[in-house]
C-alpha cells in the first residue's frame, strides 16, 4: 500500500497525541475516501449538465448566501 504524508501544525499534532487510542491514519483514510465519494457523486451529477462554469459559480454564491443567512438567524 502506498504511503501519503500530510503536514499538520504543532497544536493539532499535540491534540492528536492526547488521543493515542485513535488510529489517525484510519481517520485520514476515511476522510480521503469520503471526499473522493463526494467528488465522484458530483462528477456523475454534472456529467450531463448543460450549466456553464459561470452558472455553477452563480448558484454556489446563492447557496452560500442562503446558508449564511440561515446560520445568522435572519
Buried (B, 14 or more C-beta within 10 A) or exposed (E): EEEEEEEEEEEEEEEEEEEEEEEBEEEEEEEEEEEEEEEEEEEEEEEEEEEEEEEEEEEEEEEEEEEEEEEEEE
